[in-house]
């Protein structure tokens, strides 16, 4: 059951992350030192804020599920 949840959460994380719009030119801007605000959400649209929160929640659930699978494997 936990492994099925891990697969579902993985797919959800991928979908939510891909739905988020980019704020920079990509990896080249990161390497070149782009002027990013460090993840502040005061200038995000309501949809972007929702996607950002969904990413954090689903990522947290995925992490908890991964810990549960590890614990169940050991015990």
MODELLER restraints for C-alpha pairs under 7 A, 6 or more apart:
rsr = mdl.restraints
at = mdl.atoms
rsr.add(forms.Gaussian(group=physical.xy_distance, feature=features.Distance(at['CA:2:A'], at['CA:65:A']), mean=6.55, stdev=0.5))
rsr.add(forms.Gaussian(group=physical.xy_distance, feature=features.Distance(at['CA:2:A'], at['CA:69:A']), mean=6.26, stdev=0.5))
rsr.add(forms.Gaussian(group=physical.xy_distance, feature=features.Distance(at['CA:6:A'], at['CA:62:A']), mean=6.25, stdev=0.5))
rsr.add(forms.Gaussian(group=physical.xy_distance, feature=features.Distance(at['CA:6:A'], at['CA:65:A']), mean=6.34, stdev=0.5))
rsr.add(forms.Gaussian(group=physical.xy_distance, feature=features.Distance(at['CA:9:A'], at['CA:58:A']), mean=6.57, stdev=0.5))
rsr.add(forms.Gaussian(group=physical.xy_distance, feature=features.Distance(at['CA:9:A'], at['CA:62:A']), mean=5.81, stdev=0.5))
rsr.add(forms.Gaussian(group=physical.xy_distance, feature=features.Distance(at['CA:13:A'], at['CA:55:A']), mean=6.35, stdev=0.5))
rsr.add(forms.Gaussian(group=physical.xy_distance, feature=features.Distance(at['CA:13:A'], at['CA:58:A']), mean=6.27, stdev=0.5))
rsr.add(forms.Gaussian(group=physical.xy_distance, feature=features.Distance(at['CA:13:A'], at['CA:59:A']), mean=6.62, stdev=0.5))
rsr.add(forms.Gaussian(group=physical.xy_distance, feature=features.Distance(at['CA:16:A'], at['CA:51:A']), mean=6.33, stdev=0.5))
rsr.add(forms.Gaussian(group=physical.xy_distance, feature=features.Distance(at['CA:16:A'], at['CA:55:A']), mean=6.21, stdev=0.5))
rsr.add(forms.Gaussian(group=physical.xy_distance, feature=features.Distance(at['CA:17:A'], at['CA:55:A']), mean=6.74, stdev=0.5))
rsr.add(forms.Gaussian(group=physical.xy_distance, feature=features.Distance(at['CA:20:A'], at['CA:48:A']), mean=6.62, stdev=0.5))
rsr.add(forms.Gaussian(group=physical.xy_distance, feature=features.Distance(at['CA:20:A'], at['CA:51:A']), mean=6.54, stdev=0.5))
rsr.add(forms.Gaussian(group=physical.xy_distance, feature=features.Distance(at['CA:41:A'], at['CA:49:A']), mean=6.82, stdev=0.5))
